[in-house]
């Protein structure tokens, strides 16, 4: 039986608006592993505007103001790229090293904050490298050394 989800911004908000009995019924159908995974499922928590567009595209621009969730959106997109393409190579590009480290990777809305315990990358600051359990990796670059981007090949990039 399909439940009638009220219209809302995110699936999480829609879920929260359901009557308590309906929420409990839906949660009871989930295994403990599924409930734990839900905590790290960006598609559940994100607003539609924070989800990548459908179709075949090369560039996605998120242009918005403070509080939109740009960092969380980028972090979760990067995690999804690393997860969906094992052994892929990504690039994290920021204005300065402090930005990729303090915001994109270690920040409160960064990659490490949104990574599940079972798919958490290891950050090696001296190598400017994030490495995921499936062999995917992301190399960090900054605007301070733009020529460093010449040469390396990447499957995806969060800039």
C-alpha atoms as a printed R data frame, in Angstrom:
    type eleno elety resid chain resno      x      y       z
1   ATOM     1    CA   UNK     A     1  0.000  0.000   0.000
2   ATOM     2    CA   UNK     A     2  1.440  3.328  -1.050
3   ATOM     3    CA   UNK     A     3  1.279  6.114   1.533
4   ATOM     4    CA   UNK     A     4  0.098  9.573   0.596
5   ATOM     5    CA   UNK     A     5  3.076 11.855   1.170
6   ATOM     6    CA   UNK     A     6  2.085 15.486   1.590
7   ATOM     7    CA   UNK     A     7  3.769 17.938  -0.794
8   ATOM     8    CA   UNK     A     8  7.020 19.282   0.623
9   ATOM     9    CA   UNK     A     9 10.549 20.377  -0.141
10  ATOM    10    CA   UNK     A    10 12.427 17.190   0.798
11  ATOM    11    CA   UNK     A    11 11.450 13.585   1.345
12  ATOM    12    CA   UNK     A    12 12.609 13.946   4.954
13  ATOM    13    CA   UNK     A    13 10.282 16.890   5.513
14  ATOM    14    CA   UNK     A    14  7.425 15.026   3.842
15  ATOM    15    CA   UNK     A    15  8.126 12.052   6.082
16  ATOM    16    CA   UNK     A    16  8.136 14.270   9.182
17  ATOM    17    CA   UNK     A    17  4.728 15.690   8.220
18  ATOM    18    CA   UNK     A    18  3.108 12.244   8.175
19  ATOM    19    CA   UNK     A    19  1.038 11.183  11.183
20  ATOM    20    CA   UNK     A    20  3.186  9.500  13.828
21  ATOM    21    CA   UNK     A    21  1.464  6.140  13.300
22  ATOM    22    CA   UNK     A    22  2.270  6.232   9.569
23  ATOM    23    CA   UNK     A    23  5.938  7.130  10.226
24  ATOM    24    CA   UNK     A    24  6.245  4.319  12.773
25  ATOM    25    CA   UNK     A    25  4.650  1.850  10.349
26  ATOM    26    CA   UNK     A    26  7.091  2.816   7.586
27  ATOM    27    CA   UNK     A    27 10.114  2.621   9.902
28  ATOM    28    CA   UNK     A    28  9.000 -0.756  11.236
29  ATOM    29    CA   UNK     A    29  9.161 -2.154   7.686
30  ATOM    30    CA   UNK     A    30 12.826 -1.171   7.426
31  ATOM    31    CA   UNK     A    31 15.722 -3.247   8.701
32  ATOM    32    CA   UNK     A    32 18.151 -1.649  11.178
33  ATOM    33    CA   UNK     A    33 20.688 -1.465   8.332
34  ATOM    34    CA   UNK     A    34 18.175  0.352   6.082
35  ATOM    35    CA   UNK     A    35 17.306  2.815   8.852
36  ATOM    36    CA   UNK     A    36 21.003  3.539   9.433
37  ATOM    37    CA   UNK     A    37 21.565  4.020   5.694
38  ATOM    38    CA   UNK     A    38 18.725  6.530   5.579
39  ATOM    39    CA   UNK     A    39 20.753  8.861   7.812
40  ATOM    40    CA   UNK     A    40 23.340  9.139   5.007
41  ATOM    41    CA   UNK     A    41 20.997  9.138   1.996
42  ATOM    42    CA   UNK     A    42 21.279 12.626   0.506
43  ATOM    43    CA   UNK     A    43 18.315 12.019  -1.822
44  ATOM    44    CA   UNK     A    44 16.152 11.655   1.291
45  ATOM    45    CA   UNK     A    45 17.392 14.840   3.013
46  ATOM    46    CA   UNK     A    46 17.993 17.135   0.030
47  ATOM    47    CA   UNK     A    47 15.557 19.604  -1.412
48  ATOM    48    CA   UNK     A    48 14.880 19.072  -5.142
49  ATOM    49    CA   UNK     A    49 17.037 22.110  -6.026
50  ATOM    50    CA   UNK     A    50 19.985 20.416  -4.278
51  ATOM    51    CA   UNK     A    51 19.830 17.319  -6.476
52  ATOM    52    CA   UNK     A    52 21.758 17.045  -9.736
53  ATOM    53    CA   UNK     A    53 19.744 17.605 -12.886
54  ATOM    54    CA   UNK     A    54 18.723 14.542 -14.845
55  ATOM    55    CA   UNK     A    55 20.095 13.829 -18.276
56  ATOM    56    CA   UNK     A    56 23.513 13.917 -19.855
57  ATOM    57    CA   UNK     A    57 25.386 17.038 -18.758
58  ATOM    58    CA   UNK     A    58 28.975 18.123 -18.202
59  ATOM    59    CA   UNK     A    59 28.532 21.207 -16.012
60  ATOM    60    CA   UNK     A    60 26.090 21.861 -13.200
61  ATOM    61    CA   UNK     A    61 26.145 25.327 -11.660
62  ATOM    62    CA   UNK     A    62 24.610 25.870  -8.225
63  ATOM    63    CA   UNK     A    63 24.195 29.624  -7.960
64  ATOM    64    CA   UNK     A    64 22.515 30.626  -4.732
65  ATOM    65    CA   UNK     A    65 22.852 32.673  -1.566
66  ATOM    66    CA   UNK     A    66 23.933 31.967   1.981
67  ATOM    67    CA   UNK     A    67 22.175 29.086   3.660
68  ATOM    68    CA   UNK     A    68 21.115 27.245   0.504
69  ATOM    69    CA   UNK     A    69 23.359 24.285   1.246
70  ATOM    70    CA   UNK     A    70 25.881 24.602  -1.588
71  ATOM    71    CA   UNK     A    71 28.671 22.903   0.371
72  ATOM    72    CA   UNK     A    72 26.432 20.047   1.492
73  ATOM    73    CA   UNK     A    73 25.200 19.673  -2.084
74  ATOM    74    CA   UNK     A    74 28.741 19.566  -3.465
75  ATOM    75    CA   UNK     A    75 29.988 17.210  -0.768
76  ATOM    76    CA   UNK     A    76 27.156 14.764  -1.320
77  ATOM    77    CA   UNK     A    77 27.541 14.950  -5.089
78  ATOM    78    CA   UNK     A    78 31.274 14.168  -4.737
79  ATOM    79    CA   UNK     A    79 30.536 11.240  -2.407
80  ATOM    80    CA   UNK     A    80 27.998  9.893  -4.923
81  ATOM    81    CA   UNK     A    81 30.501 10.226  -7.784
82  ATOM    82    CA   UNK     A    82 33.136  8.339  -5.799
83  ATOM    83    CA   UNK     A    83 30.619  5.657  -4.792
84  ATOM    84    CA   UNK     A    84 29.016  5.112  -8.200
85  ATOM    85    CA   UNK     A    85 32.288  4.896 -10.117
86  ATOM    86    CA   UNK     A    86 34.781  2.734  -8.187
87  ATOM    87    CA   UNK     A    87 38.413  3.670  -8.779
88  ATOM    88    CA   UNK     A    88 37.364  6.991 -10.298
89  ATOM    89    CA   UNK     A    89 39.544 10.086 -10.018
90  ATOM    90    CA   UNK     A    90 38.019 13.341  -8.859
91  ATOM    91    CA   UNK     A    91 39.259 16.858  -8.319
92  ATOM    92    CA   UNK     A    92 38.338 19.190  -5.467
93  ATOM    93    CA   UNK     A    93 39.170 22.752  -6.472
94  ATOM    94    CA   UNK     A    94 38.978 25.719  -4.096
95  ATOM    95    CA   UNK     A    95 40.325 29.252  -3.871
96  ATOM    96    CA   UNK     A    96 42.953 28.288  -1.273
97  ATOM    97    CA   UNK     A    97 44.117 25.072   0.451
98  ATOM    98    CA   UNK     A    98 42.350 26.185   3.634
99  ATOM    99    CA   UNK     A    99 39.093 26.227   1.659
100 ATOM   100    CA   UNK     A   100 39.282 22.705   0.282
101 ATOM   101    CA   UNK     A   101 40.468 21.355   3.613
102 ATOM   102    CA   UNK     A   102 38.387 23.450   6.035
103 ATOM   103    CA   UNK     A   103 35.198 23.650   3.981
104 ATOM   104    CA   UNK     A   104 34.986 20.973   1.310
105 ATOM   105    CA   UNK     A   105 36.567 18.116   3.274
106 ATOM   106    CA   UNK     A   106 36.616 18.756   7.038
107 ATOM   107    CA   UNK     A   107 33.927 21.448   7.323
108 ATOM   108    CA   UNK     A   108 30.595 20.998   9.059
109 ATOM   109    CA   UNK     A   109 28.950 20.416   5.672
110 ATOM   110    CA   UNK     A   110 31.989 18.797   4.045
111 ATOM   111    CA   UNK     A   111 32.672 15.349   2.680
112 ATOM   112    CA   UNK     A   112 33.773 13.829   5.988
113 ATOM   113    CA   UNK     A   113 30.691 15.161   7.792
114 ATOM   114    CA   UNK     A   114 28.335 13.548   5.268
115 ATOM   115    CA   UNK     A   115 30.215 10.294   4.736
116 ATOM   116    CA   UNK     A   116 28.730  7.132   6.179
117 ATOM   117    CA   UNK     A   117 30.940  5.032   8.460
118 ATOM   118    CA   UNK     A   118 30.991  2.272   5.821
119 ATOM   119    CA   UNK     A   119 32.050  4.606   2.965
120 ATOM   120    CA   UNK     A   120 34.232  7.166   4.700
121 ATOM   121    CA   UNK     A   121 37.294  8.421   2.808
122 ATOM   122    CA   UNK     A   122 40.705  8.881   4.353
123 ATOM   123    CA   UNK     A   123 42.159 12.366   3.925
124 ATOM   124    CA   UNK     A   124 45.913 12.605   3.469
125 ATOM   125    CA   UNK     A   125 46.615 16.362   3.727
126 ATOM   126    CA   UNK     A   126 50.288 16.140   2.773
127 ATOM   127    CA   UNK     A   127 49.361 14.354  -0.457
128 ATOM   128    CA   UNK     A   128 46.271 16.563  -0.977
129 ATOM   129    CA   UNK     A   129 44.309 13.365  -1.486
130 ATOM   130    CA   UNK     A   130 41.021 11.811  -0.351
131 ATOM   131    CA   UNK     A   131 40.818  8.031  -0.761
132 ATOM   132    CA   UNK     A   132 37.550  6.050  -0.535
133 ATOM   133    CA   UNK     A   133 37.246  2.347   0.364
134 ATOM   134    CA   UNK     A   134 36.335  1.394  -3.241
135 ATOM   135    CA   UNK     A   135 39.537  2.855  -4.708
136 ATOM   136    CA   UNK     A   136 38.043  6.173  -5.803
137 ATOM   137    CA   UNK     A   137 40.137  9.206  -4.967
138 ATOM   138    CA   UNK     A   138 39.943 12.974  -5.144
139 ATOM   139    CA   UNK     A   139 42.977 15.193  -5.540
140 ATOM   140    CA   UNK     A   140 42.826 18.694  -4.059
141 ATOM   141    CA   UNK     A   141 43.788 21.821  -5.977
142 ATOM   142    CA   UNK     A   142 43.706 25.516  -5.193
143 ATOM   143    CA   UNK     A   143 43.653 28.769  -7.135
144 ATOM   144    CA   UNK     A   144 47.003 29.579  -5.553
145 ATOM   145    CA   UNK     A   145 48.661 27.064  -7.880
146 ATOM   146    CA   UNK     A   146 46.419 26.948 -10.981
147 ATOM   147    CA   UNK     A   147 49.067 25.267 -13.143
148 ATOM   148    CA   UNK     A   148 48.819 22.172 -10.935
149 ATOM   149    CA   UNK     A   149 45.584 21.359 -12.765
150 ATOM   150    CA   UNK     A   150 47.452 21.032 -16.051
151 ATOM   151    CA   UNK     A   151 47.980 17.393 -16.857
152 ATOM   152    CA   UNK     A   152 46.017 15.325 -14.335
153 ATOM   153    CA   UNK     A   153 42.992 13.524 -15.730
154 ATOM   154    CA   UNK     A   154 39.741 13.355 -13.727
155 ATOM   155    CA   UNK     A   155 36.364 11.715 -14.134
156 ATOM   156    CA   UNK     A   156 34.602 14.380 -12.075
157 ATOM   157    CA   UNK     A   157 35.317 17.660 -10.287
158 ATOM   158    CA   UNK     A   158 33.736 19.779  -7.571
159 ATOM   159    CA   UNK     A   159 34.895 23.364  -8.040
